Each structure stands twice: as structure tokens, then as C-alpha cells.
Amino acid sequence: MLNEANWKIRFATSKDLPSIVKIYNQAIKTNTATGDTQEFKAEDREDWFRKFNKDTFPIYVVETENKVVGYCALSPYRSGRKAMHTVAEISYYIDYSFHGKGIGTAVLKHAIEDCKRIGIESLLAILLDVNTQSVEILKKFKFVKWGHFPDIINLEGKSCGQLIYGLKLNTET
């Protein structure tokens, strides 16, 4: 049985990129977890990966038995706009064979707790409104629906909307 004692959460390294891409490609195939519709190769995502830094906007991976089974990324929101430098977009993906084991909850908790260290005061989760599983995890952490853009996304002939869930963090010492 997989439990918290069997996994560790750490910062991603470039060696993790193939696993990260594999997990993300699983999400693409579902047509409910991302707006991307074409799968990627690891080399397609190298520039994306290089934009992350453990001291500003990290990627965390969840590893069990030397295998990456999930990840969470904190990305800049509206990059380059100084007034928004304390806001991050949070994204997380778990290998589908490891869903329902608490890994998503654990990596989200870890990322939220690390926000104080890196100076993030607000988190935004931008997701498809058909992704009810992610909405439920966000609600566990007291994310609140801050926005909904109904029926603006076309996923290969199916229409859905986009949600924005937000969390204002307590950054006091």
C-alpha cells in the first residue's frame, strides 16, 4: 500500500523532465485536465522547464521507489508585470495510476507551505470547469472560485469553460 512514508517531495531536476512530460501527456489524453490537445516530447518542454527556479518559481516532484509519480509547478502570473510578482499560478498533475492515493493533496500542501519562503502571497489555479477532481482538491485547501469564463474552450469539438480559483496566503511571520 502506498502512503506518505513511501514517497518524497523534492525540487525537480532536468533528469525529471521525461517523467513530467509523460504525466502531463496523460492529462492531455483525458480532454478534461488541460487545454493542450497535442502530446509533447521531453525536448519540446526544455525551454518551459528552464523558466523554473527553486528560489522563485519551483517545480516540485513526488517520487516513490525512484519513480516520479506527480508534480506541482508554481509559475509567474502575468510574467514581467512587477505589481504581480507575488502572485503565482499553481498547476499539478499526478500519474493516473497513482490517483486517489493522497499524492495530489500532499504536493499541494507542500507547495503552499513553501510559498512563504519564496515570497508568494496569492495563488491562482486556472483550470477547465470539467476538471471536478482538481476543484475538490483546491477546495480542501480553501481555494475560492474567483472567476468563471463559460464555454470559451473548444476541446476537439466539446465546449467547456475555464475556472479561476484563488487563495490569498497568510504571509505574516
Secondary structure, 3 states (H helix, E strand, C coil): CCCHHHEEEEECCHHHHHHHHHHHHHHHHHCCCCCCCCCCCHHHHHHHHHCCECCCECEEEEEECCEEEEEEEEEECCCCCHHHCCEEEEEEEECHHHCCCCHHHHHHHHHHHHHHHHCCCEEEEEEECCCHHHHHHHHHCCCEEEEEEEEEEEECCEEEEEEEEEEECCCCC
